[in-house]
Amino acid sequence: MFDPATIVAWVIFGSLGMIYVAYGKWKDLWQPKALGFGLMFYPYFTSGTAWLWGIGTVLTLAIFLARD
């Protein structure tokens, strides 16, 4: 039914999203919060393992570009 790579991506990117949201709340920054919510909710709108990993990687690395 589900590919193991898809489940692993959900867990990894969802966990990173929760960490980004917590960090954004701690530092009172909107960029990490927005990226965190994006990481947590984008898997619901993507189909395909390659898209899931690609978008997740881009959103994960975007935290380094979104700093003030």
C-alpha positions in Angstrom: 0.0 0.0 0.0 2.6 2.6 1.1 6.2 2.6 0.0 8.7 2.5 2.9 10.6 5.5 1.5 7.3 7.5 1.6 6.7 6.7 5.2 10.3 7.5 6.1 10.0 10.9 4.4 6.7 11.6 6.2 8.4 10.9 9.6 11.6 12.8 8.8 10.1 15.9 7.3 7.2 16.0 9.8 9.7 15.8 12.7 11.9 18.6 11.2 8.7 20.7 10.7 7.8 20.3 14.4 11.4 21.3 15.3 11.2 24.4 13.0 7.9 25.5 14.5 9.2 25.1 18.1 12.4 27.1 17.1 10.3 29.8 15.5 8.1 30.1 18.6 11.1 30.2 20.9 12.9 32.9 18.9 9.6 34.6 17.8 10.4 34.4 14.1 7.8 33.8 11.5 10.1 32.3 8.8 10.9 29.1 10.7 7.3 28.7 11.8 6.1 29.0 8.2 8.7 26.6 6.9 7.8 24.2 9.7 4.1 24.2 9.0 5.0 23.8 5.3 7.1 20.7 6.1 4.4 19.2 8.2 1.5 19.7 5.8 3.0 19.4 2.2 3.0 15.6 2.2 -0.8 15.7 2.1 -0.7 17.5 -1.3 2.1 15.6 -3.0 1.9 12.3 -4.8 5.0 10.4 -5.6 8.1 9.6 -3.6 10.5 11.7 -5.7 8.3 14.8 -5.3 8.0 14.1 -1.6 11.8 13.9 -1.1 12.5 16.8 -3.5 10.1 19.3 -2.0 11.1 18.2 1.6 14.8 18.7 0.9 14.2 22.2 -0.6 12.0 23.3 2.4 14.6 21.8 4.8 17.4 23.7 3.2 15.3 26.9 2.9 15.8 27.5 6.6 19.3 28.6 6.0 18.2 31.2 3.4 15.3 32.5 5.5 17.4 33.8 8.3 17.4 37.5 9.2 
